[in-house]
Amino acid sequence: MSGFLEARPRVGYYYTGKTDTEELNNQLHKLTVKHYQSIAVVVSESDSVYDAICTMFLEDVGTLFVVDKQSHLAGVLSRKDLLRASLGRQDTEAIPVSIIMTRMPNITVCKKEDLVVYAATKLIERQIDALPVVKDAGGEKYEVVGRVTKTNITKVLVDLANNQLF
């Protein structure tokens, strides 16, 4: 049950030698992104900055994923990107998000099969709030199927503490 004791016939119970950290590590390395991902909010690269700002507030998210006409991941928009664009004296309804987004080669992604630990490491290393969860669409093209955020990672921690894994 807890992994600390095992039983054998004619021997009885015995200590396995596992520590708390080893057991926690084993549990963490069983968790994949597909169990904790949330729904991605996407906008088209032809949408205006104004539309992206409205979408961000209406959906209550901090990151928007930008897709091209074939629904492949083209870029990412953060709150900071949209704030920077809105501070200028330009018309936000006339500027497409493709002008201000972070483009595809510079985006870190994860897949549904990846470990949650891998996604959390990428969030920390890149100092970002969300990762797109993608599936291959051929070549260097990806289709967005979800997102992993710092909130999702916090949910993993709470579930571990409450012994309520998926």
Backbone bond lengths (Angstrom), bond angles and torsions (degrees), N, CA, C in turn:
res aa  C-N    CA-C-N  psi(-1)  N-CA   C-N-CA  omega(-1)  CA-C   N-CA-C  phi
1 M - - - 1.443 - - 1.528 110.71 -
2 S 1.320 116.83 -61.62 1.461 119.20 -179.85 1.513 111.63 -91.28
3 G 1.316 117.59 -15.70 1.459 120.94 178.21 1.515 114.14 89.82
4 F 1.326 117.85 -2.28 1.461 120.65 -178.05 1.525 112.61 -90.35
5 L 1.328 116.37 -28.63 1.460 121.26 179.84 1.522 109.58 -122.07
6 E 1.310 115.50 144.91 1.459 120.85 173.38 1.520 107.76 -130.30
7 A 1.318 115.60 160.74 1.466 120.43 -178.60 1.520 109.59 -123.45
8 R 1.327 114.68 142.91 1.466 121.50 174.79 1.526 108.41 -134.57
9 P 1.324 115.47 145.67 1.469 117.86 177.32 1.526 110.48 -61.51
10 R 1.289 116.77 140.90 1.469 126.10 178.74 1.526 113.74 64.84
11 V 1.303 118.39 -1.71 1.466 121.16 177.72 1.520 109.30 -109.32
12 G 1.330 114.70 -43.07 1.451 119.63 -177.72 1.520 110.29 99.35
13 Y 1.303 114.56 -155.46 1.462 120.10 179.96 1.517 109.33 -88.58
14 Y 1.329 115.11 145.50 1.460 119.61 176.18 1.524 109.71 -145.91
15 Y 1.316 115.49 155.48 1.465 123.58 -179.02 1.523 109.31 -77.29
16 T 1.344 116.75 130.63 1.470 121.09 -177.22 1.520 112.67 -81.29
17 G 1.314 117.47 -18.64 1.459 120.34 -179.63 1.522 113.36 94.37
18 K 1.325 116.60 -1.83 1.466 119.87 -179.79 1.524 110.22 -75.93
19 T 1.328 114.89 146.94 1.462 120.60 175.80 1.523 109.00 -104.58
20 D 1.324 115.90 171.26 1.466 121.07 178.33 1.523 111.29 -58.60
21 T 1.315 116.46 -42.71 1.466 120.19 -177.67 1.518 111.88 -67.19
22 E 1.307 117.41 -36.56 1.467 119.90 177.90 1.525 110.65 -64.34
23 E 1.315 116.19 -41.85 1.463 120.30 179.79 1.529 110.67 -66.04
24 L 1.320 117.02 -42.54 1.463 121.52 177.04 1.525 110.53 -62.71
25 N 1.315 116.67 -42.46 1.462 121.95 178.13 1.529 110.76 -61.33
26 N 1.327 116.88 -42.62 1.469 120.71 177.74 1.524 111.57 -61.58
27 Q 1.325 116.61 -42.76 1.465 120.06 179.33 1.524 111.32 -65.95
28 L 1.330 117.15 -41.99 1.467 120.84 179.95 1.524 112.11 -63.58
29 H 1.313 116.95 -34.82 1.459 120.28 -177.90 1.532 113.07 -82.52
30 K 1.322 116.87 6.54 1.462 121.32 172.72 1.527 111.09 -101.84
31 L 1.325 116.57 -14.44 1.462 121.11 -174.30 1.525 111.07 -87.31
32 T 1.318 116.04 126.82 1.461 120.46 178.04 1.525 110.34 -109.94
33 V 1.306 114.93 163.24 1.458 122.29 -177.46 1.530 111.39 -59.10
34 K 1.325 117.72 -35.29 1.475 120.05 -176.41 1.525 112.70 -60.68
35 H 1.335 118.19 -24.46 1.461 121.05 179.34 1.526 113.05 -78.74
36 Y 1.325 117.68 -20.66 1.461 120.37 -173.32 1.522 114.58 -126.74
37 Q 1.316 118.95 1.39 1.460 120.33 -179.17 1.520 110.78 -69.08
38 S 1.323 115.95 157.86 1.459 120.86 175.82 1.529 108.75 -119.56
39 I 1.297 115.97 177.92 1.466 121.20 -175.95 1.527 109.71 -76.14
40 A 1.319 115.99 133.09 1.460 121.36 178.94 1.526 109.83 -81.84
41 V 1.321 115.51 144.74 1.458 121.28 174.38 1.524 106.38 -107.02
42 V 1.329 115.86 120.40 1.461 120.36 -175.54 1.523 110.91 -119.01
43 V 1.330 114.55 151.29 1.460 122.50 172.73 1.521 107.56 -130.19
44 S 1.307 115.75 157.82 1.458 121.03 178.37 1.525 109.13 -81.79
45 E 1.329 116.99 149.96 1.461 119.73 -179.16 1.523 112.22 -68.39
46 S 1.314 117.77 -12.80 1.469 120.74 177.34 1.531 112.30 -91.97
47 D 1.333 117.90 -8.27 1.468 121.05 177.60 1.520 110.40 -64.82
48 S 1.321 115.52 152.44 1.465 119.66 179.88 1.530 110.77 -79.55
49 V 1.318 114.92 161.30 1.464 121.09 176.71 1.530 109.36 -61.16
50 Y 1.319 116.81 -38.55 1.466 121.33 178.23 1.534 110.87 -59.51
51 D 1.340 116.41 -45.95 1.469 120.59 178.53 1.529 111.35 -62.21
52 A 1.328 116.53 -38.84 1.467 120.84 179.08 1.529 110.93 -65.21
53 I 1.325 116.56 -41.08 1.471 120.43 178.18 1.528 109.83 -62.77
54 C 1.320 116.66 -44.87 1.475 120.71 178.42 1.525 110.97 -61.66
55 T 1.325 116.72 -43.82 1.467 120.98 179.36 1.521 111.15 -61.97
56 M 1.337 116.02 -42.26 1.461 120.15 -179.16 1.527 110.98 -61.05
57 F 1.325 116.82 -43.21 1.456 119.64 -179.24 1.524 112.20 -74.45
58 L 1.317 117.49 -38.80 1.462 120.08 -179.83 1.521 112.25 -67.48
59 E 1.318 117.18 -36.50 1.464 121.67 -179.59 1.530 112.52 -88.04
60 D 1.330 116.88 -8.97 1.466 123.31 179.26 1.531 111.97 55.57
61 V 1.331 115.70 53.24 1.458 122.26 177.68 1.525 109.14 -124.81
62 G 1.309 116.64 163.97 1.456 121.33 179.28 1.509 113.38 -105.13
63 T 1.331 116.64 -9.97 1.459 121.23 -177.91 1.521 109.60 -140.18
64 L 1.325 115.51 134.27 1.460 121.63 174.68 1.518 108.73 -113.42
65 F 1.310 116.58 141.84 1.459 120.88 176.19 1.521 108.23 -102.24
66 V 1.315 115.72 133.83 1.461 122.19 -176.34 1.526 108.66 -101.28
67 V 1.327 115.94 130.32 1.466 120.81 179.51 1.524 109.99 -118.14
68 D 1.342 115.30 152.89 1.462 120.26 177.76 1.530 110.21 -87.20
69 K 1.327 116.27 -170.41 1.471 120.40 -176.77 1.524 113.05 -65.25
70 Q 1.334 117.57 -24.98 1.465 121.40 178.04 1.533 112.09 -91.33
71 S 1.314 117.39 10.31 1.471 124.65 -178.51 1.522 113.08 64.62
72 H 1.324 117.35 30.10 1.461 122.26 174.26 1.524 108.96 -96.82
73 L 1.321 115.78 148.02 1.458 121.17 -179.99 1.526 110.08 -61.06
74 A 1.328 116.22 123.97 1.463 121.31 -179.69 1.523 111.71 -113.78
75 G 1.348 116.63 -28.72 1.453 119.31 -177.79 1.516 112.32 -173.72
76 V 1.331 114.31 -178.00 1.461 122.21 -179.74 1.522 108.11 -133.94
77 L 1.318 116.14 140.94 1.463 122.63 175.63 1.517 109.19 -118.86
78 S 1.314 116.15 125.67 1.464 120.64 176.68 1.526 109.24 -104.22
79 R 1.311 116.13 170.82 1.467 120.84 175.17 1.517 110.49 -58.45
80 K 1.326 114.42 -39.37 1.460 120.51 -178.73 1.531 111.43 -63.00
81 D 1.332 116.99 -42.25 1.469 121.00 177.91 1.523 110.83 -59.80
82 L 1.315 116.45 -45.87 1.463 120.80 -177.90 1.524 111.86 -70.23
83 L 1.317 117.23 -36.11 1.460 120.62 176.91 1.521 110.52 -64.57
84 R 1.326 116.09 -44.66 1.465 121.51 179.09 1.531 110.91 -59.64
85 A 1.319 116.84 -41.56 1.467 121.02 -179.34 1.524 111.77 -70.17
86 S 1.322 117.16 -33.73 1.461 119.80 -177.20 1.526 113.15 -81.21
87 L 1.328 117.80 -17.30 1.462 120.61 179.91 1.523 112.62 -74.13
88 G 1.314 117.07 -25.45 1.463 120.38 179.15 1.515 110.78 -70.91
89 R 1.303 115.69 169.81 1.465 121.19 -179.50 1.532 111.87 -87.93
90 Q 1.332 116.24 22.28 1.458 119.96 -177.48 1.521 110.34 -91.82
91 D 1.321 115.23 160.34 1.456 122.12 178.56 1.529 108.85 -80.74
92 T 1.323 117.58 110.06 1.468 120.90 -176.51 1.525 112.44 -67.96
93 E 1.330 117.20 -18.88 1.461 119.84 178.19 1.524 111.89 -78.36
94 A 1.331 117.19 -15.17 1.467 121.12 -177.69 1.526 112.90 -100.43
95 I 1.331 117.40 -15.15 1.471 120.99 -176.47 1.528 109.42 -93.39
96 P 1.337 118.62 123.66 1.471 119.75 175.92 1.531 110.53 -75.78
97 V 1.315 116.64 151.56 1.466 120.55 -178.52 1.524 111.94 -65.71
98 S 1.321 117.44 -20.37 1.469 120.51 179.88 1.526 111.90 -63.40
99 I 1.331 117.34 -20.01 1.468 121.39 178.93 1.528 111.13 -74.87
100 I 1.323 117.79 -36.30 1.469 120.53 -171.79 1.527 114.80 -107.38
101 M 1.329 118.03 -7.43 1.473 120.48 -175.01 1.524 111.91 -73.60
102 T 1.328 115.48 159.06 1.461 121.56 169.48 1.517 106.11 -80.73
103 R 1.328 116.11 125.86 1.473 120.71 -172.41 1.523 113.08 -82.30
104 M 1.307 115.58 163.97 1.454 124.44 -171.03 1.523 117.14 -52.78
105 P 1.304 123.29 -46.70 1.475 117.14 -176.67 1.529 113.47 -61.59
106 N 1.317 117.33 -20.73 1.464 121.48 -177.08 1.526 113.26 -97.81
107 I 1.312 117.20 13.80 1.464 121.33 -176.55 1.524 110.02 -105.70
108 T 1.319 115.69 132.19 1.463 121.33 174.52 1.520 107.98 -90.74
109 V 1.322 116.47 132.03 1.463 121.34 -178.73 1.520 109.91 -124.23
110 C 1.313 116.08 165.84 1.464 121.05 171.20 1.518 108.21 -137.30
111 K 1.315 115.47 165.38 1.463 121.24 -179.18 1.521 109.49 -115.91
112 K 1.325 116.68 162.69 1.463 121.78 -177.33 1.519 112.51 -58.53
113 E 1.334 116.47 -31.47 1.465 121.02 -176.47 1.526 112.72 -82.01
114 D 1.334 117.93 -11.52 1.465 121.01 -178.65 1.527 110.64 -67.36
115 L 1.316 115.21 152.61 1.462 120.29 176.76 1.527 110.18 -72.88
116 V 1.327 115.77 147.77 1.460 121.06 176.89 1.529 109.91 -60.02
117 V 1.325 116.64 -34.53 1.467 121.21 178.95 1.529 110.22 -61.26
118 Y 1.330 117.40 -40.04 1.466 122.00 177.66 1.529 110.15 -62.20
119 A 1.330 117.05 -46.47 1.465 121.13 179.74 1.525 110.96 -62.74
120 A 1.327 117.08 -42.96 1.466 120.92 179.16 1.522 110.86 -63.22
121 T 1.326 116.82 -39.84 1.465 121.12 178.08 1.519 110.61 -61.94
122 K 1.319 117.48 -42.76 1.470 121.56 179.41 1.527 111.05 -65.30
123 L 1.328 117.42 -40.02 1.463 120.55 177.54 1.524 110.94 -60.68
124 I 1.317 116.44 -41.63 1.462 120.84 -179.09 1.522 111.04 -72.04
125 E 1.338 117.01 -47.46 1.467 120.68 -177.92 1.524 112.00 -59.78
126 R 1.315 117.14 -43.62 1.465 121.64 -176.56 1.527 112.88 -87.91
127 Q 1.320 117.47 -7.57 1.463 123.51 -177.99 1.528 111.06 53.05
128 I 1.332 115.06 53.56 1.459 121.74 179.72 1.525 109.73 -121.80
129 D 1.323 115.67 165.80 1.461 120.57 -176.47 1.521 113.99 -94.76
130 A 1.342 117.35 -23.64 1.465 120.01 -176.15 1.521 111.20 -150.82
131 L 1.327 114.64 149.45 1.467 122.32 174.47 1.522 108.37 -118.55
132 P 1.328 117.55 137.18 1.462 117.84 173.02 1.528 110.27 -75.41
133 V 1.309 116.60 136.31 1.463 121.64 172.86 1.526 105.08 -93.90
134 V 1.324 115.96 123.39 1.466 120.02 -171.87 1.520 111.78 -127.57
135 K 1.321 114.64 164.15 1.461 120.69 167.28 1.521 106.77 -127.35
136 D 1.317 116.12 149.42 1.458 121.39 -177.72 1.518 110.61 -63.26
137 A 1.338 114.62 137.87 1.464 120.50 176.53 1.522 109.76 -121.57
138 G 1.333 115.81 21.04 1.461 120.64 179.11 1.515 112.02 97.16
139 G 1.312 116.35 129.83 1.463 120.67 -179.16 1.509 111.41 66.76
140 E 1.306 115.47 -135.53 1.468 121.63 177.60 1.528 111.33 -95.94
141 K 1.306 117.37 18.85 1.465 122.38 -178.65 1.524 109.81 -95.80
142 Y 1.333 115.27 141.70 1.457 121.40 179.54 1.521 110.25 -130.48
143 E 1.323 115.35 147.20 1.453 121.79 173.50 1.528 107.63 -107.07
144 V 1.320 116.88 129.23 1.465 121.89 -178.17 1.528 109.32 -77.44
145 V 1.342 116.17 124.91 1.467 121.07 179.51 1.533 112.55 -119.28
146 G 1.318 117.76 -4.03 1.458 121.02 179.83 1.514 110.83 173.93
147 R 1.326 114.83 -168.75 1.465 120.21 177.04 1.516 109.42 -149.31
148 V 1.323 115.14 154.40 1.461 121.91 174.31 1.520 106.36 -122.71
149 T 1.328 115.86 127.13 1.458 121.00 -178.11 1.528 110.35 -120.80
150 K 1.311 114.76 174.50 1.463 119.50 175.66 1.531 110.45 -61.80
151 T 1.311 117.12 -32.06 1.465 121.34 177.35 1.525 110.89 -64.70
152 N 1.338 117.01 -40.48 1.469 120.46 177.11 1.524 110.85 -61.96
153 I 1.321 116.62 -40.62 1.466 121.15 179.84 1.528 109.74 -66.70
154 T 1.322 117.11 -38.11 1.463 121.14 176.84 1.525 110.50 -64.31
155 K 1.328 117.34 -37.09 1.470 121.20 176.63 1.528 110.74 -61.58
156 V 1.330 117.63 -38.20 1.466 121.22 176.46 1.524 109.57 -59.75
157 L 1.320 116.44 -46.12 1.459 121.70 -179.54 1.530 111.17 -61.27
158 V 1.327 116.69 -45.04 1.465 120.90 179.62 1.530 110.57 -65.05
159 D 1.334 117.08 -41.82 1.469 120.26 178.26 1.526 111.54 -63.72
160 L 1.323 116.93 -38.50 1.469 120.18 176.46 1.526 110.74 -63.79
161 A 1.326 116.30 -43.00 1.463 120.56 -178.91 1.527 111.51 -65.84
162 N 1.329 116.83 -34.47 1.464 121.18 -178.50 1.523 113.17 -94.79
163 N 1.322 116.72 4.59 1.471 122.33 -179.51 1.526 112.12 56.84
164 Q 1.335 116.61 43.05 1.461 121.44 -177.67 1.525 110.94 -124.70
165 L 1.310 117.94 48.95 1.459 119.99 -178.95 1.514 110.62 -66.93
166 F 1.311 115.03 130.95 1.473 125.64 -174.18 1.466 109.09 14.66
